[in-house]
Amino acid sequence: MAKKQSLYVNFATTAGTAHFAWLNKPDTGSEYSDGKYKVTVAFQKDDPVVRSLKATIKDAAQREFGDKIPAGFHNPLKDGDASGKEQYAGMVFMTMKSTRQPTMVDSKNVALPSNVIIMSGDTIRVAGAAKAYNGAQRGVSFYLDMVKLIAKNNGGGAGPATAMSVFGDDEGYVAEEGVMVEETAPTPTGSSIDIDDL
């Protein structure tokens, strides 16, 4: 007897940009919260991963629906230009979710410390599975399994802020050791800005 084909299609992506990340804790506490771990990932339209993701969606859909895709099919891969959202211009994006916390690792596949929080703007790779659903609505969902942090572009969540984490490194004046500045700025006695100017 032939083994039944799994309805899940596993995949992993290249590096994309994270948006609306709920990875250290589930999305709870607001009107639209769904209690799930999730992240939206955006890719440039010409990234080869886009073609790969389209093939994954097609594969998952065919495993459920055969060669005839139903009307009103929900595609999890969205056109950023059609979304009207500036942060997705020139990109495609997708949202992946899970009821359990995904495995999170750094670029060398070492588990991330709990104080490192992936946030919007960070560069990540994601892995998971695509599966079609067939009910009142029909389409394909992306289930989140693993997240790899490639670049921490948003400084939040990695411990106390430091001058380096806030400003980065600049060319310019470097204080010499042992040199003290005698002159101090005068202490302001009040604001010279009219409150109406704010």
Protein Blocks (a to p, Z undefined) as FASTA:
>chain_A
ZZdddfbdcddddddddehiafkbccehiaklghiacddddddfklmklmmmmmmmmmmm
mmmnomadcehiacfbdcfklnopaklgoiacdddddfbdcddddfkopacdfklccdeh
iacdddddddddddfbgcdddddfbdcdfbdfbfghnacadfklmnopaedddddehiac
fbdcdddfbdfbdfklZZ
